[in-house]
């Protein structure tokens, strides 16, 4: 837990601020308290409240863990990985997904998800290898194309990254998430034409 202190003056009254930041996986939760400097006794109460802060694991995540213990199938592990990803624990999510891929190594979409997670963790060379494997297994799957896009972008090859993302949008035209990602990249390119993001198809 990290703590930051500050103060400000509002209409002649000095206000104290204290922010507590708690990391969980790759997410950071913040709790901010403020009180009047005229009441210094509040500081002790705020310390007590901060010490009592506990991050409770979501019920769905607990249930997913239990299902994997009872029945460690690809499906239950993939579900647990998704839950871990939602709470920001990409490291654990990737570890669970690696186990799932061991059970089903020919599933291109599953391999692509692992590649994407590895790239997001900063494990770019490993993630790119998985993305390339996924593209061989499922060359028309949006997940594989997205994984390749993230890989190329992480490597600094923006043009190739955007090309793959455009192909992913064509493969899954109803996936709004991919469309938003593409629009954001194209908007950046419009502000910086030197990026030369290229084109897909004729």
C-alpha positions as CSV (number, residue, x, y, z in Angstrom):
1,X,0.0,0.0,0.0
2,X,1.4,3.4,-1.0
3,X,0.3,6.6,0.8
4,X,0.4,10.2,-0.5
5,X,-0.3,13.2,1.6
6,X,-1.3,16.7,0.6
7,X,-3.3,19.8,1.6
8,X,-5.1,22.8,0.1
9,X,-6.9,25.9,1.2
10,X,-10.6,26.5,0.6
11,X,-12.1,29.9,1.7
12,X,-9.5,30.3,4.4
13,X,-9.9,26.7,5.7
14,X,-6.9,24.3,5.3
15,X,-8.0,20.9,4.2
16,X,-5.8,17.8,4.5
17,X,-5.8,15.0,1.9
18,X,-4.5,11.4,2.2
19,X,-4.6,8.9,-0.6
20,X,-4.0,5.2,-0.3
21,X,-3.1,3.1,-3.4
22,X,-3.4,-0.6,-3.3
23,X,-2.1,-2.8,-6.1
24,X,-3.9,-6.0,-7.2
25,X,-2.4,-7.7,-10.2
26,X,-2.0,-4.9,-12.8
27,X,-4.8,-2.8,-11.3
28,X,-4.4,-0.1,-8.7
29,X,-7.3,0.8,-6.3
30,X,-7.3,4.2,-4.7
31,X,-9.0,5.4,-1.5
32,X,-8.9,9.2,-0.8
33,X,-9.8,10.9,2.5
34,X,-10.0,14.6,3.2
35,X,-10.6,16.4,6.5
36,X,-10.2,19.9,8.0
37,X,-6.8,20.6,9.5
38,X,-8.7,22.2,12.4
39,X,-9.6,18.6,13.5
40,X,-6.2,16.8,13.8
41,X,-7.9,13.9,15.7
42,X,-9.4,12.7,12.4
43,X,-6.0,11.6,11.2
44,X,-5.8,8.8,13.7
45,X,-9.4,7.6,12.8
46,X,-8.4,7.7,9.1
47,X,-5.3,5.5,9.8
48,X,-7.5,3.0,11.5
49,X,-10.0,2.9,8.6
50,X,-7.1,2.5,6.1
51,X,-5.6,-0.4,8.1
52,X,-9.0,-2.1,7.9
53,X,-9.2,-2.0,4.1
54,X,-9.3,-5.4,2.6
55,X,-9.7,-6.3,-1.1
56,X,-12.3,-9.0,-1.2
57,X,-12.0,-11.5,-4.0
58,X,-15.2,-11.4,-6.2
59,X,-17.6,-14.3,-5.8
60,X,-17.4,-15.2,-9.4
61,X,-13.6,-15.6,-9.2
62,X,-13.9,-17.8,-6.1
63,X,-16.4,-20.0,-8.0
64,X,-14.1,-20.2,-11.0
65,X,-11.2,-21.3,-8.9
66,X,-13.4,-24.0,-7.2
67,X,-14.6,-25.3,-10.6
68,X,-11.0,-25.7,-11.8
69,X,-10.1,-27.6,-8.6
70,X,-13.1,-29.9,-9.1
71,X,-12.8,-30.3,-12.9
72,X,-9.6,-28.9,-14.4
73,X,-10.8,-28.9,-18.0
74,X,-9.9,-26.4,-20.8
75,X,-13.3,-24.7,-20.4
76,X,-13.0,-24.2,-16.7
77,X,-9.4,-22.9,-16.9
78,X,-10.3,-20.5,-19.7
79,X,-13.2,-19.2,-17.6
80,X,-10.9,-18.7,-14.6
81,X,-8.3,-17.0,-16.8
82,X,-11.0,-14.5,-18.0
83,X,-12.0,-13.8,-14.4
84,X,-8.4,-13.2,-13.4
85,X,-8.0,-10.9,-16.4
86,X,-11.0,-8.9,-15.3
87,X,-9.6,-8.2,-11.9
88,X,-6.2,-7.2,-13.5
89,X,-4.2,-10.2,-12.5
90,X,-2.7,-10.8,-16.0
91,X,0.2,-12.9,-14.7
92,X,-2.1,-15.5,-13.1
93,X,-4.5,-15.3,-16.0
94,X,-1.6,-16.2,-18.4
95,X,-0.4,-19.0,-16.2
96,X,-3.9,-20.6,-16.1
97,X,-4.3,-20.2,-19.9
98,X,-0.9,-21.9,-20.5
99,X,-2.3,-24.9,-18.7
100,X,-5.4,-24.8,-20.9
101,X,-3.3,-24.6,-24.1
102,X,-1.3,-27.7,-22.9
103,X,-4.6,-29.6,-23.0
104,X,-5.7,-28.2,-26.3
105,X,-2.6,-27.1,-28.3
106,X,-4.4,-27.1,-31.7
107,X,-7.0,-24.6,-30.6
108,X,-6.0,-21.5,-32.6
109,X,-8.3,-19.1,-30.7
110,X,-7.1,-20.3,-27.3
111,X,-3.4,-20.0,-28.4
112,X,-4.2,-16.5,-29.7
113,X,-5.7,-15.5,-26.3
114,X,-2.5,-16.7,-24.6
115,X,-0.4,-14.7,-27.1
116,X,-2.4,-11.6,-26.4
117,X,-2.1,-12.0,-22.7
118,X,1.7,-12.5,-22.9
119,X,2.2,-9.4,-25.0
120,X,0.1,-7.4,-22.5
121,X,2.3,-8.6,-19.7
122,X,5.3,-7.3,-21.6
123,X,6.5,-10.8,-22.6
124,X,6.6,-9.8,-26.2
125,X,8.9,-12.5,-27.8
126,X,6.9,-15.3,-26.2
127,X,3.6,-13.6,-27.0
128,X,4.6,-13.2,-30.7
129,X,5.6,-16.8,-31.0
130,X,2.1,-17.8,-29.7
131,X,0.4,-15.3,-32.0
132,X,2.3,-16.8,-35.0
133,X,1.3,-20.3,-33.9
134,X,-2.3,-19.1,-33.6
135,X,-2.3,-17.6,-37.1
136,X,-1.1,-20.9,-38.5
137,X,-3.8,-22.8,-36.7
138,X,-6.6,-20.3,-37.4
139,X,-5.6,-17.9,-40.1
140,X,-9.0,-16.3,-40.4
141,X,-9.9,-16.1,-36.7
142,X,-10.2,-12.5,-35.4
143,X,-8.5,-13.6,-32.1
144,X,-5.4,-14.7,-34.0
145,X,-5.3,-11.6,-36.1
146,X,-5.7,-9.4,-33.0
147,X,-2.9,-11.3,-31.3
148,X,-0.6,-10.6,-34.3
149,X,-1.7,-7.0,-34.3
150,X,-0.7,-6.6,-30.7
151,X,2.5,-8.4,-31.3
152,X,3.6,-6.1,-34.2
153,X,2.5,-3.0,-32.4
154,X,4.6,-4.1,-29.3
155,X,7.6,-4.6,-31.6
156,X,7.2,-1.1,-33.0
157,X,5.9,-2.2,-36.4
158,X,2.8,0.1,-36.4
159,X,1.9,-0.4,-40.1
160,X,1.8,-4.2,-39.8
161,X,0.0,-4.0,-36.5
162,X,-2.7,-1.8,-37.9
163,X,-3.0,-4.1,-41.0
164,X,-3.6,-7.1,-38.9
165,X,-6.1,-5.2,-36.8
166,X,-8.0,-4.1,-39.9
167,X,-8.1,-7.8,-40.9
168,X,-9.4,-8.7,-37.5
169,X,-12.3,-6.1,-37.9
170,X,-13.2,-7.6,-41.2
171,X,-13.2,-11.1,-39.7
172,X,-15.4,-10.0,-36.8
173,X,-17.4,-7.0,-38.0
174,X,-19.7,-7.1,-35.0
175,X,-16.9,-6.9,-32.5
176,X,-17.1,-3.2,-31.3
177,X,-14.0,-3.6,-29.2
178,X,-11.8,-4.2,-32.2
179,X,-13.5,-1.4,-34.1
180,X,-12.8,1.0,-31.3
181,X,-9.1,-0.1,-31.1
182,X,-8.7,0.4,-34.9
183,X,-10.4,3.9,-34.8
184,X,-8.1,5.0,-32.0
185,X,-5.0,3.8,-33.9
186,X,-6.1,5.5,-37.1
187,X,-6.9,8.7,-35.1
188,X,-3.3,8.7,-33.8
189,X,-2.0,8.2,-37.4
190,X,-4.0,11.2,-38.6
191,X,-2.2,13.3,-36.0
192,X,1.1,11.8,-37.0
193,X,1.1,11.0,-40.7
194,X,4.8,10.0,-40.5
195,X,3.6,6.7,-38.8
196,X,2.5,5.5,-42.3
197,X,0.0,2.9,-41.1
198,X,-0.5,1.4,-44.5
199,X,-3.6,-0.3,-46.1
200,X,-5.1,-3.7,-46.1
201,X,-6.4,-5.4,-49.3
202,X,-6.9,-4.0,-52.8
